[in-house]
Amino acid sequence: MMTNILFVSSAVLEEHRKQCEMEGKYVEAEMAKNRIEELKIQDFTRRREQLIYEQAREREEVEQAHLMEYQDFNKRWDEALGQIEQQDQQAIRALEDRHIRELEENRQMLEQKLPLTFKQSAELLNLKQIQGQLARQKQYAEAHQVQIKGQQMEEEERERYMQMRHKKIVAAEATLIQKQSNEMNALRKKIETGMNERLKQREIEHNK
């Protein structure tokens, strides 16, 4: 509306200027001409200020929209990565639980496979047989000596067997633990690789 008023004012002044020019009123014509120039400058200034205002408003709207989009982008990615991280932790805990069960089952299997009772040697069995024969022959002193020797031999054989049994159990558990460790490392590596790929994808989308 302001533009229309200025346009009307300029048109009226232009007619007045022409009329003054025709009537030889050059001072008034000069004044009208100067006023017309002033109005043109005012109109130009107003238009320029209006354009600057509209550009600033549009830029602010664009920046606000971009900020909201950026916040939504970060929120969406943070939620997605957080959910994936929870799933990864659940996978690790599930594997840990399975490893604990495997170790317990393996220990029970070894206990059954390697009983506490051991197989006596032929030499020990022979000594016990001699001991019995001597006792039946009432040679108790000799039977006692053989008995002591047999007890010592049995204790030594039991000790060797228990050491051997312990070594077998430890070796079997060490093998299983190493296998489980490799399995856990593979899972963690897979999780790390997956997370790095997602972070890289986030960076690519962020740059876009």
Steps between C-alpha positions, in 0.01 A plus 500: 500500500788735582637442151162600349495820710851588392410417141194725518702775665772475238242504220328807646834676545601413145180655367561803721857526372385491138232758571753730668741449213228596247404804703863603547497445871848352498567539871192297582587256222847458654349440839261242357786330315709484818207363697446235236868398532465486878196278469687273258791472746262429786323235295833340405617505862172351621514227235862419590422484872197281431711266288770482771234425761341226291838344423595504870164344593538230235857431613384471862222261397747290303748496790224404744385220271859383461553505876185295557608256230847474657353440845265237362793339317707477819205377707417230246859380478557515877190290562595249230859466625383474861261219411770318304744540790245343736456209261877457478532494880221243520684285246820521708316408823326210327834368377653540848211303651542226243873480571432460872259215428750336267776516763274343762382227263858432393613475864222253579589294193866488603409398854307205359762415241785520752373340825675544832572128523802388301605170340763329713819380336579131450789535745270638769242228441777241521620640836147480638477140383831418671379676812193283509698180446740588782210577732335167420832332574506681836820682401368819645828689533579448133140574409523828695818604316335426166191687615704812585675484163166457324345793684792725403476384138122554495539850642763585238284362220198690631702821518631455144151426375351805675772722354443354156124541543540862608726576202249350260216702649703821492614437142145422384361812670784714362418381149133580549576840656727588206226399257250712690742792509542483122124487460451804726774696321338421165164625628651820641689558174179452303320746728782754472512470121122539477504808724783659299308443178189663650701798627653540155154487343382762750790725404419459129135588557603789726723643229218473248 
